Amino acid sequence: MARENKKKEIAELNRKLILESAAKLFVEKGYESTTIDDISKDCEFSRRTIYAYFQSKETIMQHIVLNGLEKLKNRIAEILEGIKPFVKRYAAICEAMVDYHLKNPNSANQVNAFKPGEMDFETLPDVVKGIFKAGDDINRLLVILIEEGKEEGVVRESTESEKSIFIIWSGMTALIEFVNNKGSFISHQFQTTTEDFLRYGFNQIINSILEVRI
């Protein structure tokens, strides 16, 4: 049993190192320009070892996307469990979103670029099913945020929670991408930090469903 556990630990470590190298290279060189040979050289594992853990470069990216979403989901769950009231919760989730984009850019970019179409969920690889499940879990957590905001009397009772979280998510994402691309211009134009600009923007997004604007 101890030997089996050790093998599992080694396998998990190897997978982690491969994913870390791939994630770094996908940011530096771009997904299309990065090869398995590049990943092999960076993580110092043979191609054979990489293929023992992952079927393809696409599979590697899928695991990177899933890992990023899982981290975001866990952080949002922690916030809902440990922070009150609504406004502070929302601010903490905004920070978690910024952190997600900063530390997991491959995951964030792939999620934002994804265009859902007709697909047979049952035939999808497990890792892709995991991505969809993580996304659904995050949506459910954000619905809880809105519903508890209603209970506090902060969020308007007429707010349609499920629709609102998609609008809020897309607004957050667009704002973060805008600041990432135009940060220097924003700081110069408005004589402010990107952090303050983001905070102002996040407040404008959530104001659309609040009883009293912040």
ABEGO torsion letter per residue (X at the ends): XAAAAAAAAAAAAAAAAAAAAAAAAAAAAEAAABBAAAAAAAAGBBAAAAAAABABAAAAAAAAAAAAAAAAAAAAAAAAAABOBAAAAAAAAAAAAAAAAAABAAAAAAAAABBBBBBBAAABBAAAAAAAAAAAAAAAAAAAAAAAAAAAGABBAABBAAAAAAAAAAAAAAAAAAAAAAAAAAAAAAGBBAAAAAAAAAAAAAAAABABBX
